């Protein structure tokens, strides 16, 4: 069954330039980066620490370790680690400034976080994964800093990428829903649905839908949102969610639709998104968690914001990536007693 696509995931791309063949430290760093990108910073820390011990002069492992500490809510340690990154004069900054930005958020210094992340956006090429990640975190930092206009500008800039446009619209919808701005939520949802609606859904909406299967009802529900018919959309998506909750992200649409209804409590979207974080398919829960991180930003809860973001990332990674077992790096035996039980 079709689902919303959310592209707001922390991208960590490691380029092992200049290596004719992988060596131990490269493989260890790659494993650490994979775990970090999959939303498991605590598991990434041992690999990145071991990489630094093997190749202490490289800036990238140090920068990624700072990022891992920041995402693991070790803010002071992340900033200290980031300060030890040394890059050639004139070269742009990297993950270390993203790490500082995230750390400043968890230390409840959002203005400092905005400054750090804005520097990355300004100095790092726009097509770099570092820049893309910084732009995403900048939105959250601006929300924490009560800069609604700045966050909206940043979202509009991000939305210039067609792949990220639906996600930007959904983030904006969540912010407006939390503030009871129902008209803006309705506009956001209609715009998002128009970007993802299918021709079959539009066609199905013009039929009686009696005896229609779940996929058809879901597609018709999205088509109804695109037409601004939220009452029909709620009825169709609620039917799908009740009959087959583990096969779609109807619960997420329903949470967002609640924010577009003037008669609804302004907390409806929050409570329904929180519920969607805990039930339904793995990808739907991942989507709900990543959207709930925006709720946490609006509520000035940066620690929970990051935890929700990472939870969503882990769930979505399990859905899109094959399961693999990665062993933790083992310490070398130094003393004979190390082998004794």
N, C-alpha and C positions, 0 to 999 in steps of 0.2 A: 504494500500500500504506500502511496506517495506520502512523503513527510516534508515538513519544513526543513530547510537547510540552514544551519547556523555555521558561519565561518569564523566567528570570533573565538578562535583558539590560539593559544600562545604558540607561535611557530618558532622552532629552534632548528636552524639549518647549520650543519657543521661541514665546512669544506676543508678537507685535508689536502690543501694545495702543496705541491712539491713532493708528495710521497709516491715513489715508484711502486711500492707495495706496502700494504698495511703493516705497521709494527705494533708491538704490544700496547704502547701508550696511546696510539691512534685508536685502536679497537676499544680500549678502556674509555677514552673520551667519547667515542661514538655511542657506547652503551649508556654513559651518563647523560648525554644529550638526548638520546631516545627516551629515557625515563623522564627527563625533564619535560620534553615535549608531550609526553603522555600524561602529564599531570601528577607525577610522583617525585617531587623535589627531594624528599627525605631519602628515597632510595637512590637518587642520583648523586647525592653528596659523597658517598664513599668512592665511587668511580672517578669523580672529578678530582677529589683529594689525591687519589692514587696517581692520576695523570700528572698533577702538578709536582708530585714527588719525583716522577720520572723525567719530566721536562719542565723545570721550574722557570725557564726563560720565556715561554710562550704566553702571550696575553690572553688568548681565547679561553683556555681552561680556567684561568683565574677569574675571568669575567663571568663565565658560565657558573662557576662555583658561587660567586657573589649573587647571581640570579637565583640559584637554588636556595641559598640561605634566605633571601628575601621572600621567596614563595613559601618557604618553610616557617615564615613568621619570626625569623631571627634577624630583626631589622638592624640592630647595632652591629652585629657581626657581618651582615651583608655590606654595610657601608664601609666598615674597616677593610673587608676583603676587596671591595671595589677600588679603594684608594691605593691598593698595591698593584693595580694594573698599569703597565707602562707600555705605551704605544709610540711608534716613531713620530717625531715632531711633524706636525702638519697633517697627520692622518686623522680621519674622523673617529669619534668615540664609538663604542660598541655596547655590548650587553651590560657592561658595568654601570652605565648611566641609567639603563632601564631598571637594573637592580636597585640603584639608589632611589629612583622614583617610586618603585613599589615599597621599598623599605620606609621611605618618608611617609607614605600613606599609612602604613601600619603603626608608625610612631605618632600618628595624628598631626602630621605637618603637611597638609595637602598643598599649601602654596609652594613649599619647597619641592614637593613631588612634581607639580606642574612645571616649575622652572627646569628641573632636570630632564623631564620627558620632552619639553618643548625644545630644549637644546638638541636632543637626538633628532627630532622631527626637522629641525632647521639645518643641521650639519650633516646628517647621514642621507645618502641617496634614497629617493622615494621607493625604488624597486628593491631595496634591501629588506630581508626579513626582520632585521633589527628595527628599521624605521616603521614597518607595518605593525609590529608588536607595540612599539612606543606610542603610535597613534591610538591604538586601542586602549592602552592603559591611561593615556592622556585624557580620554573621555571620562573615565572613572575618577581620575584625580580632579578634573574640573567639576564633576558632580559633587564630590566630597568638599570641594572648595566653594560650593554654592555659586558656581559660575555657570548658570543654566545656558546663557547665550553662548559662552565659549564652548560648552559641550555640544550644543546644537551645531555650531560652525564646524567643529571637529568631525561630527557625525556626517555632515553634508560632504565634507572633503573625502571621508572614507567611502561614502556612497557613490563616489565617482567611479569606483571599481564595480563593474556589473556583478561580479561574483559576490561582493560583500553588501550590495545594496539591500537585499531583504533583511539581513542582520541589522544593519544600521537603522532601518525603519522600525524593526521590532524593539531595539533598545530605546529609541525615541518614544515608542508607544508605551513601554513600561514606565519611563520617567513621567510621562503625562498622566498615566493611570494612577500612579502613586500620589500625584498632586491633584487628582480629581478633575482633570481637564479632559472631559469626555469628548468634546468636539474634536480636539486634536488627536485623541486615541482613534476615533472613528476614521479620521482622515488618514492616519498612519496605516491602519489595518486595511482599508480599501486600497491604498497604494501598494502595500505589500502583496495582497491577494492578486492584484492585477499583474504583478511581476511573476507569480508562480502558478496562476490559474491555467488549467488545461482546456483544450478545445472540447474534449469529451465531457468535462465538468459543465461547461457552458451549455452544451447540448442537453445533458441530463437534466439540468435545472428547468428546462422548458417542458419536461415530461411530467407525468403523475408521480413517478418514483415508487409506485406501489410494487412491492416485492423486489425492489432493487437491492443489489448486494452492497456490502460495506464500502468497497472501493468506490462504487458509483455514488453512494450517499456522501462519502467524504469529498469527492471531487465536486459534487454539486454544492456542498456546504461552502467550499472555498470560492466557488463561482458566485454564490450568494453574497459573500463578503465583498467580492470585487464589485458587485452591483450596489453595495450599500444596504442590502436587505439582511440586517443582522438578526432579526427575529427568525426568519427561515434558516439562516446559518446556524443559530443556536440549536434549533430543533433538530436539524439533520446531524450536526456534529455530536449532540448529546446522545442521539440514537446510536451512532457508531461507537462512541465512547462506552456506552452501556453494554453493547453487544460484543465488542471486541477491543477492550482497552489496551491489550498488549500488542496491537498490530499497527498503531498509528499515534500521531501526536495531537489527536482531537482535543485532549485535555488542555494542551497548551493554548490552542485557539480559543477554547471556551474561557480560559482564564483571562486572556486578552480582551475577548468580547465583553466580558463583565465590566471592564474599564471604560467601554464605550457607551454604556447604558446609564443615563442620568439618574434613573431610579435606584441604581445599585449603590451600596456602600462603597466609599472610595477604597476600603480595605479588601474588597472582594477579589480584585486581581491578585493582591498579595497572598491572601489565604489560599486561593485556588492554585496559584503557581507553586506555593509551598507544598500543597497536596500533590501536585503533579511531579514534584521532585522525588517523591517517595513511592509512587505507584506508576504502573504502565510499563511500556517497553523501555529497554535500556537507552535507546537513542532519544526517546521522548523525555525520559528523566534527565538525560544529559542536557538536552535543550532547555528544559525547565530550570535546571540548576544554573546554567550560564545566564539565563534571563533573570533568575532570582538574585544573582550577584549584583545586578543593576539596582534591584530593590534595596539591597544592603548598602549600596553606595548612597542612595537617596536618604537612607536612614542613618548615615554617618557611622556605619559599622564596617570599617575596612578589613578587619581580621576575618569576619564572617564572609565578607565579599570575596576575598581570595579563596577561602575554603570552599565556597560554593562554586566559584569559577573552576577550581581544580577538580572538584567532584564531577562536574559536568564534563570536563575534559577527559577524565579517566573513563567515564561511561561511554563517551562518543568514540574514544580510541579503541575500546574493546569491540565496538560495533564495526569499525572500519579497518582495523588492523588484525592480522592473524595473531593468535595467542602464541607467545613464545616464552620460554623459561629462561631467565637471565640470572645466572648465579652471582652472588655477591663476591667481590674480590676477597681473597683469603690472605691474611697476613703471613709473611714469611716466617719460618721457624728460625729463631735466633739462638735460643737456649735449648739445651736438651730437655729441660722441664716443660717446654712448650708442647712436647709430644706426650706428656704424661697426663693421665686422666685424674 
